[in-house]
């Protein structure tokens, strides 16, 4: 059985400050990358943190909303709460394989491209 590694360091952040209408693309780069290397994009620091993660169907808004809703419902019965106030946003990462990739059967078997939804969380007060 083959191992599957997800090495792609890019994510889509939903910009909650504008009603979620804008998306920010974040890509991990090495520390040696300069502003000139990143043109026409900019460089910034990603704050990091703790996230609850669950799979969804890529570009299916109903599926994404259902997943985020379930994560928030689960948080109510856990030791965690939504991680607002830290400048964090919900994050999306698409997991897919090209048709010529040895793992394309994964996507074909599911019948859709999988997206991972990351919701920022933090410990509840007093925990």
N, C-alpha and C positions, 0 to 999 in steps of 0.2 A: 504494500500500500504506500502510495506517495505522500510526502508531507506537503502541506500547503502553507506558504508563508505570505503574509500580507505586509509588504515592505513599503507600500506607497504612503508617503507622509503628507498627504494633502487632505484637507477637510473643508466643508462648507459651513460657515457660521451664519445662522439666521440673525439678522440685526433687529432685535426686539425693540430698539429705540425708535424705529420707524414703522411700527406695526407689523414687523416681519416682512415688509415689502422688499427690502434690500438684502442681498446676500454678500458675504465677504468670503473670499477664497483664501485659505491659509495653507501654506506649504512649509514644511520643515526644511530648513537649510542648515548647512554647517556654519559654525561661528566665523569662519574665514570669508564668507560671502559679504560683499560690500554693496552699498546703495547702487553703485555703477553696474555691478553684476546683475542686479535685480530689475533694471530698467526694462520695460515701462512700469513695473510694479514697485511697491515700496517695501521697506523692511520694518518690522516691529517685533516687540517681545510678546510672546504668548504667556499669559499668566499661569496656565496649567490649572490643576485642581482635581477634584474627585467627580466622576460622572457615573450615572446609572446608564447602562447600555442595553439596547434591545434591537432586534432585526425588524425590518419593514420592507415593503415593496417599493422599489425606486420609482419616483415620480407619481405615485398613487397617493394623492393628498388625503383621501379618506383613511388609508392604511396608516399613514404617518401620524395623522391626528389621533387615531385610535391607539397607536403605540404610546404616544406622549401622554394621552389621557390615562392609560393603564399604568404608566410609570408614576404619574402624580398620585393615582389612587393607591398604589403600593407604598409610596412614601408615607402616606397617612398612617399606615399600620406598622411602620418601621422606626428605627432610631434615627432616620434621616429626614431632611426636609429639602425643599427646592433651594438651590444655591444662589438665590438672587442677591443683589447688593455687592457682588464681587466683580462686576463687569463681565461676567460670563454669559454666554448665550447657548441656546441649543445648537448642537453640531450634527452634521450629516456627513457620512462617508459611504460612497458607493463601492460595493464589492462586485467586481465582474471579471470575466475572463474573455479574451478574444476568441473568435471562432477557431483559430488555428492553435490555440493554447491546449495543452494536454488536459486541462481542467475544465474545458468548455462544457463537458457533460454535466457539471455541477449546475451551471446556469440553465442549460437546456432541461435538465431534470426537474428543476424547480418551476420552470416556465416563466421566470421573471428574473430581473436583476435585483439582487439584494442590496439594501441600504441599511447601514447601522445608524441608529439614532442615539445621540449622547445628550443626556439632560444633566446639567450641573446640580450637584447635591452637596450638602454639608450636614454635619451632625446637629441634631436638635439641641437647643440650649439645655444645659444641665446633664448632658450625657457624657 
